[in-house]
Each structure stands twice: as C-alpha cells, then as structure tokens.
Amino acid sequence: MPTIALLFSGLGLFFIGVRSLSANLVPLVGRRARAAFAHALHGRVSCAISGTIAGIVTQSSTAVSWIIVSFVRGGVLPDGPALMAPTWANIGTALLPLIVAIDTATPAGVVIGVVGFATYFRLARGERLRNALEAALGGALLLFGMYLVSIAVGPVRDQLMHHDMWQIALGNAWLLALIGGAFALAAQSSSVAAAIAVAAVSGDLLHVGAALPLVAGANLAGSLNNAVLIPGETTSGRVVFALQVVQKLAGSLLLALLACAAHAFPEEVGAVLAHAGPEAGGQIAVVFLLAQVGGALATSLLERPTRDVLARLMPASPAETLAQPAFLLREAMNDADATLDLALRELARLTGRLPLLLDGVREDGDPASPPVAALKTAGDSLAGTVKDYLAALLDGKLTRQQVSMALLLDEAATNAGALHDALAEFAGEASHARGVPTARRLVEALHAILGAVAEHADSLGADDPTLVLGLLGHRDQLMESLRLRLSSQEDIAPAAQNALFRMTVLFERIVWQARGLVNDFTQVHRSLDAD
C-alpha cells in the first residue's frame, strides 16, 4: 500500500500541476498578447510558429482551438491558414514528455519552497505576480509528481516483473496500445499519457519496444478526443478539430510503423533511437515529439482534401449560413472608426431579422421565412460574433469616445441576442394558442412594434426615436388587466390559457429589451454626430 499510495500521489501531483500550469499561464499572457497572437496568424509559417508557442503556453491544443474558433467567428481572423494553428499546438504540448524525461526534481523542490514562502507570507501583491507564482508551482508540481512516480516505479517493477500477466501485456502490442489509449482518453491529453510512459520507461517499468505501441495508442486516442467535438461545432470549428484528427492519425501511423520496425529489427531501431539520447525515456519523448511534427506536416499537405470531405459530409446548416457576418472584416481592425461602423451595420442587419421570428405564427406571415429555431441560433451566434469583434477592437489603443461607442455597441449586441431568445420563446407559446383571437392580436401588435424597431435600426439610429419609443412604452398595467380577463374566461382550454399568460409576460420583456436596443442605436448615432 505505501508504494501504491506513493504512485498515486505522484500521478495526482502531476495532474494538478498540468491543470495549474495551463490555468495560470493563459491569464498571465493577457489580452494584448492574445491580440498579438491573432495578428501573427496570417501565413503558414507564422501559424506554425505561433501555434507551437501557444501549445507550450496553454499545454492544451483544445484551448488553442477554442481561441482560434472565437477569432474566426468574431471576424478577427479569416477562415484560412489560421485554422492550422491548433494542429501545430500539438507540437508545443508534446514538449511536456520531453521535460519529464529530464531530471528536474531538485529545481522543482526549490520552486515549490519559494512559492510556499511567498504564499504564506503574502509576498505576491499583484494579480499577475500571483498567476506567475501559481504557474511556476504548477510546473514544479508536475515535475515533482513524476519524480515520486519514478521512486514508486522501482518496487512496482520488481513485483510486476515476476507476474505472468505483466509479461503477457509486455508481449502484446495491441493491449499496450489499448492501455495508452485509455490513459489518453481519461486525461483528455495524449501528451499527458506520453509523459507517464516516459516516466515508466525511465524507471525501467517498460522497455522502449513496449512503450512505442503504448504511445501510439495514446496518440490515436487523441484523434478520438478531437473527433467527438466535430459534430457540435460550426464550420470553422469542425475544420479545426478535423485537421487535428488527421494530424493525430498521421502521427499514430508513424509511431505504429516505428513500433513494428522495433519489433522486427530491434537492434537497428535501437541504434537509430540512440541518436535521440542515451536515456530510454528521452528517446520516447523525442519520438513522440517527432510524430507530432510529422503529423502536422502531413496535415498541411492534406488540408484542402480534409476541408472538401468535411464540406460534403457535414454541409453548413441554415442557422450557420444565417450566422455568417456580412460586414465584419478583420482588415478594418487597424481603423477603429471603420470597425465601429461595421459593427453598427452588422447589428442593424441582425435587428432587421426580429420581425421574421413571428412569421411562423402570423396569419399573413411569409412562408419562405427561415424557421424560428434557425433564426434564434443564428441570432445568438451573430450577436456573440459582434461582441468578439468589439472585444478584439478594445485590445487596441482607442480614444475615450471610441471606447464609449464600443461599449454601447456591445450592449446593443447583448440586447439583440436576448431579443432573439425571447421572441423564439414567444413564438413557441403563440403556437400553442394559435386559435385564440387574443393570441393573434398580441402577435400582430408585437410584429408591428418590431417592424418599427427594425426601421430605426436600418437608419443606424439616425431617425427620430420618439415614435418608436412611444410604441415601446410600458405595458405593465395593460398586460396585467389582460391576464385578469383571461383568468375569468372559461371557454379557453387550460393549455392555451397558460400559453397566453406566458405570452403576456414575454411581451413585456420583449418591449423592455427592444426599448434598450433602440436607445443604444440612438446613443451611438448621437456619439457619431458629436464626434
């Protein structure tokens, strides 16, 4: 039990260290560094370098993937070479096993001591210094955890070497690959599984020939981790994760070929691996790193075919098409005034869709209007895209007036997204009370109000808002009296009556949110005039 406890504590410290390192390095880098990262992702070479650095910093290719996808959705980056950056990030994360292969227990202990003293005596005053100390502690913990694992490996090895089942496992490449895959799936990282394999090889628990199929299985499981994320993503997200699937498959193929060669020609392969260093653990770490490099190079050649296959298998849905921005351009990011103008026009375009959300429940609605669910999903996505676009702008140097306008537009995007959600819910309730005259009148009244809001947005806030704000006056008492009348009508079915009650509540909320949106457009226009 003491040996098992030592082994588990070492693995626990390692996992805590990996998470802590990633969690504290990302905020330590800061928004301006992320903006610089976005500006660097324009060519294939710069994407490879930037992606690798991002992988080193975050220790998570998935985190880099989300960053890239958000940049593309926000119009900060084009749907081009930048989508390869997460693939190269796998090379940065593959440096973790290489670090584990180096004996750094002594400096890790020193770092833990320094951070411990600084934490106890509260020497870290600023937020950035605290993040730096916690990132350093995370790195030290993962290294010290591997040191404890190496200590525990000795007794475990002595016990296992005389066990028949262990000998069978060492001789079965498929079983070793399955074990490696299970480690990678559990840790959600093939690099973490490879680092554990390096520690096992360094402690003589595994030999190089047995470690190769284990690492190949872990790398193959990494492709599965990315594949499960593809269906729930938009077009750019699907491309990002599909490219990583290809990268992991190509790297796994290289590792599998090397494992087969090591089984058939152990002496020749051993002589080749000796060029990677005298230590067996270091050789596995280098091989894993080279597999990521080889997989990334292969993916660069297969990028276009991968995109074509993905487009045929998973074409863009109507919601995705509607969610594509028409005005947001990354080229305008260097001109703050142009960026603000484009964001305003995109929000006006989004606001113009609000009346369409009621077409499905109106008697005179346009049957060609997109489904409510597609409009809602697209509206939420496009509102988020505008907010991301404005957030990227706020990373730069702006005047006070420009910052004020950006914040107003951000509030308008929030209101526009909330209106899409509320209107979709209103339309859903209206469908349950379609045969009730009161429901039809509520739908038509709201449609007329939203038409006025859309016209005001179409003018970019230049029209006099008095009329539309008059239509958006408070209706609390009116809706309350309507609810009282509905409660006394016995000729309405209970389901329809409940739907009508919900419609009156949502009507009030929609009017309030629409009023805020109109005020946002008006204030933005007045700020432009004052400027």
C-alpha positions in Angstrom: 0.0 0.0 0.0 2.7 2.6 0.7 4.1 2.0 -2.8 0.7 2.3 -4.4 0.0 5.5 -2.4 3.3 7.0 -3.5 2.5 6.1 -7.1 -1.0 7.7 -6.9 0.2 10.8 -5.1 2.9 11.3 -7.8 0.3 11.0 -10.5 -2.1 13.2 -8.6 0.6 16.0 -8.3 1.4 15.6 -11.9 -2.3 16.1 -13.0 -2.7 19.0 -10.6 0.5 20.6 -12.0 -0.7 20.2 -15.6 -4.0 21.9 -14.9 -2.5 24.6 -12.7 0.2 25.4 -15.3 -2.4 25.8 -18.1 -4.9 27.7 -16.0 -2.4 30.3 -14.8 -0.3 30.8 -18.0 -3.4 31.8 -20.1 -4.4 34.8 -17.9 -0.7 35.6 -17.4 -0.3 36.1 -21.1 -3.0 38.7 -21.1 -5.5 40.1 -23.7 -2.9 42.1 -25.6 -0.7 39.0 -26.1 -3.7 37.2 -27.4 -4.3 40.1 -29.8 -0.7 39.9 -31.0 -1.2 36.1 -31.4 -4.2 36.8 -33.7 -2.2 39.3 -35.8 0.6 36.7 -36.2 -1.7 34.1 -37.8 -1.6 35.2 -41.4 0.9 32.9 -43.2 1.6 29.2 -42.9 5.0 29.7 -41.3 3.8 32.2 -38.8 0.8 30.0 -38.0 3.1 27.0 -37.3 5.4 29.1 -35.1 2.6 30.9 -33.2 0.6 27.6 -32.8 3.6 25.8 -31.4 4.2 28.7 -28.9 0.5 28.7 -27.9 0.7 25.0 -27.3 3.7 25.4 -25.0 1.9 28.2 -23.1 -1.5 26.6 -22.7 -0.4 22.9 -22.7 -3.7 22.2 -24.4 -4.4 22.1 -28.1 -8.1 22.2 -27.3 -7.7 25.6 -25.6 -5.9 26.9 -28.6 -8.7 25.5 -30.8 -11.3 27.5 -28.9 -9.3 30.7 -29.2 -8.9 30.3 -32.9 -12.6 29.4 -33.5 -13.6 32.5 -31.5 -11.2 34.7 -33.5 -12.7 33.4 -36.8 -16.3 33.8 -35.5 -15.6 37.3 -34.5 -14.2 38.3 -37.9 -10.7 38.9 -36.3 -9.2 36.1 -38.5 -10.2 34.7 -41.9 -11.2 31.1 -42.5 -7.7 30.3 -43.9 -4.3 29.2 -42.7 -5.1 30.2 -39.1 -7.2 27.1 -38.7 -4.0 25.1 -38.8 -2.6 26.8 -35.7 -4.2 24.3 -33.2 -2.6 21.4 -35.2 0.8 22.9 -34.7 -0.1 23.5 -31.0 0.2 19.7 -30.5 3.9 20.1 -31.1 4.1 22.6 -28.2 2.1 20.2 -25.9 4.5 17.4 -26.9 7.3 19.1 -25.2 5.8 18.1 -21.9 7.1 14.4 -22.1 10.5 15.8 -23.1 10.6 18.0 -19.9 9.5 15.0 -17.8 12.4 13.0 -19.3 14.9 15.5 -17.7 15.7 15.0 -14.0 14.5 18.3 -12.6 13.4 17.1 -9.1 15.9 19.4 -7.3 14.9 22.7 -9.1 11.2 21.7 -8.8 11.7 21.3 -5.0 13.3 24.7 -4.8 10.4 26.3 -6.8 7.8 24.7 -4.5 9.7 26.1 -1.5 9.9 29.6 -2.9 6.2 29.7 -3.9 5.3 28.3 -0.5 7.1 31.0 1.4 5.7 33.7 -1.0 2.2 32.4 -0.5 2.3 32.1 3.3 3.9 35.5 3.9 1.7 37.1 1.2 4.5 38.5 -0.8 2.6 38.4 -4.1 0.6 41.6 -4.2 -0.5 41.9 -7.9 -2.7 39.5 -9.8 -0.1 38.9 -12.5 2.5 38.0 -9.9 0.1 35.6 -8.3 -0.6 34.0 -11.6 3.2 33.7 -12.3 3.8 32.1 -8.9 0.9 29.6 -9.4 2.1 28.8 -12.9 5.6 28.1 -11.6 4.1 26.0 -8.8 2.1 24.0 -11.4 5.2 23.3 -13.4 7.1 22.3 -10.3 4.3 20.0 -9.1 4.1 18.1 -12.3 7.9 17.6 -12.3 7.9 16.6 -8.7 5.0 14.3 -9.3 6.9 12.5 -11.9 9.9 12.2 -9.5 7.6 10.5 -7.0 6.3 8.2 -9.7 9.9 7.3 -10.6 10.6 6.4 -7.0 7.5 4.2 -6.8 8.2 2.5 -10.2 11.1 0.6 -8.7 9.1 -1.5 -6.2 6.2 -1.8 -8.7 8.6 -3.1 -11.3 10.1 -5.7 -9.0 6.6 -7.0 -8.2 5.4 -7.0 -11.8 8.4 -8.5 -13.5 7.6 -11.8 -11.9 3.9 -11.7 -12.7 2.7 -13.7 -15.7 0.0 -11.2 -16.7 2.6 -8.4 -16.9 4.8 -10.5 -19.1 1.8 -11.2 -21.4 1.0 -7.5 -21.5 4.6 -6.6 -22.5 4.4 -9.0 -25.3 1.0 -7.8 -26.7 1.3 -4.6 -28.7 -2.5 -4.3 -29.1 -3.0 -4.5 -25.3 -0.3 -1.9 -24.7 -1.9 0.4 -27.3 -5.3 0.0 -25.6 -3.7 0.9 -22.3 -2.1 4.0 -23.8 -5.4 5.0 -25.4 -7.3 4.6 -22.1 -4.8 6.8 -20.4 -5.1 9.5 -23.1 -8.9 9.4 -23.0 -9.0 9.6 -19.2 -6.6 12.5 -19.1 -8.1 14.1 -22.3 -4.5 14.5 -23.5 -2.1 12.3 -25.4 0.8 14.3 -24.2 0.0 13.5 -20.5 -0.2 9.8 -21.4 3.1 10.1 -23.2 4.7 11.8 -20.2 3.5 8.9 -18.0 5.0 6.4 -20.5 8.3 8.4 -20.4 8.4 8.1 -16.6 7.6 4.4 -16.8 10.5 3.8 -19.3 12.9 5.9 -17.2 12.1 3.7 -14.2 12.6 0.5 -16.3 9.0 -0.5 -15.8 8.7 -0.5 -19.6 11.3 -1.0 -22.3 11.3 1.1 -25.5 9.8 -1.7 -27.6 6.8 -1.8 -25.3 6.5 1.9 -24.9 6.2 2.6 -28.6 2.8 0.9 -29.1 1.5 2.4 -25.8 2.4 5.9 -27.0 0.9 5.1 -30.5 -2.4 4.1 -28.8 -2.3 7.3 -26.7 -1.8 9.4 -29.8 -4.6 7.6 -31.6 -6.9 8.3 -28.7 -6.1 12.0 -29.2 -7.7 11.8 -32.6 -10.9 10.4 -30.9 -10.8 13.2 -28.4 -10.9 15.7 -31.3 -13.4 13.7 -33.4 -16.1 13.8 -30.8 -16.0 17.6 -30.8 -16.7 17.9 -34.6 -20.5 17.3 -34.8 -21.4 20.0 -32.3 -19.3 22.8 -33.9 -19.8 25.3 -36.7 -18.0 25.1 -40.0 -14.7 26.7 -38.8 -14.8 24.6 -35.6 -15.3 21.4 -37.5 -12.4 22.2 -39.7 -10.1 23.0 -36.7 -10.9 19.7 -35.0 -10.9 17.6 -38.2 -7.4 18.8 -39.0 -6.3 17.7 -35.6 -7.8 14.3 -36.2 -5.8 14.0 -39.4 -2.7 15.2 -37.5 -3.1 12.6 -34.8 -3.9 9.8 -37.2 -0.8 10.6 -39.3 1.4 10.8 -36.1 -0.1 7.5 -34.9 0.7 5.8 -38.2 4.3 6.9 -37.9 4.5 5.6 -34.3 2.9 2.3 -35.3 5.3 1.8 -38.2 8.2 2.5 -35.8 6.8 0.1 -33.3 6.6 -2.6 -36.0 10.1 -1.9 -37.1 11.3 -2.1 -33.5 9.7 -5.5 -33.1 11.2 -6.8 -36.4 14.6 -5.1 -36.2 15.2 -4.3 -32.5 19.0 -3.7 -32.8 18.8 -1.5 -35.9 16.0 0.6 -34.5 17.8 0.8 -31.1 20.9 2.2 -32.9 18.7 4.8 -34.7 17.0 5.8 -31.4 20.3 6.2 -29.7 20.9 9.4 -31.7 18.0 10.9 -29.7 19.9 10.5 -26.4 21.4 7.9 -24.1 18.3 7.6 -21.9 15.4 5.4 -23.0 12.9 7.9 -21.5 14.3 10.7 -23.5 14.2 8.6 -26.7 10.5 8.0 -26.3 9.9 11.7 -25.6 11.8 12.7 -28.8 10.0 10.1 -30.9 6.6 11.4 -29.6 7.6 15.0 -30.5 8.8 14.0 -34.0 5.5 12.1 -34.5 3.6 15.4 -33.8 5.9 17.2 -36.2 5.4 14.6 -38.9 1.6 14.6 -38.4 1.5 18.4 -38.7 3.5 18.3 -41.9 1.2 15.6 -43.3 -1.9 17.6 -42.3 -0.5 20.7 -44.1 -0.5 18.7 -47.3 -4.0 17.2 -46.7 -5.6 20.4 -45.5 -7.6 21.1 -48.7 -8.8 17.5 -49.2 -9.8 17.4 -45.5 -11.9 20.6 -45.9 -13.6 19.2 -49.1 -14.5 15.9 -47.4 -15.9 17.7 -44.4 -17.9 20.0 -46.6 -19.5 17.0 -48.3 -20.2 15.0 -45.2 -21.3 18.0 -43.0 -22.6 20.9 -45.1 -23.4 24.1 -43.4 -26.9 24.2 -41.8 -29.4 27.1 -42.4 -28.5 28.5 -39.0 -24.8 28.5 -39.8 -25.4 30.3 -43.1 -27.6 32.9 -41.3 -24.9 33.3 -38.6 -22.2 34.4 -41.1 -21.4 38.1 -40.7 -21.8 40.3 -43.8 -19.9 43.5 -42.6 -17.3 42.4 -40.1 -13.8 42.5 -41.7 -10.6 41.8 -40.0 -8.8 44.1 -42.4 -10.7 47.0 -40.7 -9.3 46.3 -37.3 -6.5 48.8 -37.8 -9.0 51.6 -38.2 -11.2 51.9 -35.1 -13.8 54.2 -36.7 -14.3 51.8 -39.6 -14.5 48.8 -37.2 -17.2 50.5 -35.1 -19.1 51.5 -38.3 -19.0 47.9 -39.5 -20.2 46.5 -36.1 -23.1 49.0 -36.1 -24.2 47.9 -39.6 -23.9 44.3 -38.6 -26.2 44.9 -35.6 -28.6 46.8 -37.8 -28.7 43.8 -40.1 -29.3 41.5 -37.2 -32.1 43.7 -35.8 -33.8 43.7 -39.1 -34.5 40.0 -38.7 -36.5 40.4 -35.5 -40.0 40.5 -37.2 -39.1 37.3 -39.1 -39.2 35.4 -35.8 -43.0 35.9 -35.8 -43.7 34.9 -39.4 -44.3 31.3 -38.4 -47.2 32.2 -36.1 -48.8 35.0 -38.1 -51.7 34.5 -40.4 -50.1 36.7 -43.1 -46.6 35.5 -42.3 -44.1 34.8 -45.1 -43.9 31.0 -45.5 -40.4 31.5 -47.0 -39.0 32.9 -43.7 -36.4 30.7 -42.1 -37.5 28.5 -39.1 -37.7 30.1 -35.7 -35.1 27.7 -34.3 -32.6 28.6 -37.1 -33.2 32.3 -36.6 -32.7 32.1 -32.9 -29.5 30.0 -33.1 -28.1 32.3 -35.8 -29.1 35.4 -33.9 -27.3 34.2 -30.7 -24.2 33.3 -32.7 -24.1 36.5 -34.7 -24.6 38.6 -31.6 -21.7 36.7 -30.0 -19.6 37.3 -33.1 -20.1 41.1 -32.9 -19.2 41.0 -29.2 -16.0 39.1 -30.0 -15.2 41.6 -32.8 -15.6 44.5 -30.4 -13.6 42.8 -27.7 -10.7 42.4 -30.2 -11.0 46.1 -31.0 -10.9 47.1 -27.3 -7.5 45.4 -27.1 -6.0 48.2 -29.2 -5.4 51.9 -28.4 -8.7 53.8 -28.6 -9.9 57.2 -27.7 -12.4 57.7 -24.9 -15.1 58.4 -27.4 -14.3 55.1 -29.3 -14.3 53.1 -26.1 -17.7 54.5 -25.2 -19.1 53.6 -28.6 -17.7 50.1 -28.5 -19.3 49.6 -25.1 -22.7 50.9 -26.4 -22.5 48.5 -29.4 -21.6 45.6 -27.1 -24.7 46.4 -25.0 -26.7 46.5 -28.2 -25.4 43.1 -29.3 -26.4 41.7 -25.9 -29.9 43.2 -26.3 -30.2 41.8 -29.8 -29.2 38.3 -28.7 -31.7 38.4 -25.8 -34.5 39.6 -28.1 -33.9 36.6 -30.4 -34.2 34.2 -27.4 -37.3 35.9 -26.0 -39.0 36.1 -29.4 -38.3 32.4 -30.1 -39.9 31.6 -26.8 -42.9 33.9 -27.5 -43.4 32.2 -30.9 -43.3 28.8 -29.2 -46.1 29.9 -26.8 -48.1 31.5 -29.6 -48.2 28.2 -31.5 -50.0 26.6 -28.5 -52.7 29.4 -28.5 -52.9 29.8 -32.3 -56.7 29.6 -32.4 -57.4 32.2 -29.7 -58.1 35.7 -31.1 -56.2 37.4 -28.2 -53.1 35.5 -29.1 -53.4 36.6 -32.8 -53.8 40.3 -31.7 -50.7 40.0 -29.4 -48.6 38.6 -32.2 -49.7 41.2 -34.7 -49.1 44.0 -32.2 -45.6 42.8 -31.4 -44.9 42.3 -35.1 -45.8 46.0 -35.8 -43.6 47.2 -32.9 -40.6 45.1 -34.1 -41.1 46.5 -37.6 -40.7 50.0 -36.2 -37.6 48.9 -34.3 -36.1 47.3 -37.4 -36.7 50.5 -39.4 -35.0 52.6 -36.7 -32.0 50.2 -36.8 -31.9 50.4 -40.6 -31.4 54.1 -40.3 -28.4 53.3 -37.9 -30.2 55.3 -35.2 -30.5 58.5 -37.3 -34.3 58.6 -37.3 -36.1 60.4 -34.6 -36.7 57.7 -31.9 -39.8 59.5 -30.4 -42.3 57.5 -32.4 -40.8 54.1 -31.9 -40.1 54.7 -28.2 -43.8 55.7 -27.9 -44.7 52.3 -29.3 -42.4 50.8 -26.8 -44.0 52.4 -23.8 -44.6 50.5 -20.6 -47.4 48.0 -20.9 -47.4 46.5 -17.4 -50.9 47.6 -16.5 -52.3 46.6 -19.9 -50.8 43.1 -19.7 -51.9 42.7 -16.1 -55.5 43.6 -17.0 -55.3 41.2 -19.9 -54.2 38.4 -17.6 -57.1 39.2 -15.2 -59.6 38.9 -18.1 -58.1 35.7 -19.3 -58.3 34.1 -15.9 -62.1 34.7 -15.9 -62.7 33.2 -19.4 -63.7 29.5 -19.1 -64.1 28.9 -22.8 -60.3 28.8 -23.3 -58.5 25.5 -22.9 -56.1 25.3 -20.0 -53.1 24.8 -22.2 -54.0 27.7 -24.4 -54.7 29.9 -21.3 -51.2 29.1 -19.9 -49.6 29.9 -23.2 -51.4 33.3 -23.3 -50.2 34.1 -19.8 -46.7 33.3 -20.8 -47.1 35.5 -24.0 -48.2 38.5 -21.9 -45.1 38.1 -19.7 -42.8 37.7 -22.6 -44.5 40.6 -24.4 -43.4 42.9 -21.5 -39.9 41.6 -21.6 -39.5 42.0 -25.3 -40.8 45.5 -25.3 -38.4 46.4 -22.5 -35.4 44.8 -24.3 -36.4 46.5 -27.6 -36.5 49.8 -25.9 -33.0 49.3 -24.7 -31.9 48.4 -28.2 -33.4 51.5 -29.8 -31.8 53.7 -27.1 -28.4 52.0 -27.9 -28.7 52.8 -31.6 -29.8 56.4 -30.9 -26.9 57.0 -28.5 -24.4 55.6 -31.0 -25.7 57.9 -33.7 -25.5 60.9 -31.4 -21.9 60.0 -30.4 -21.0 59.9 -34.1 -22.6 63.3 -34.6 -20.8 64.7 -31.6 -17.5 63.3 -32.9 
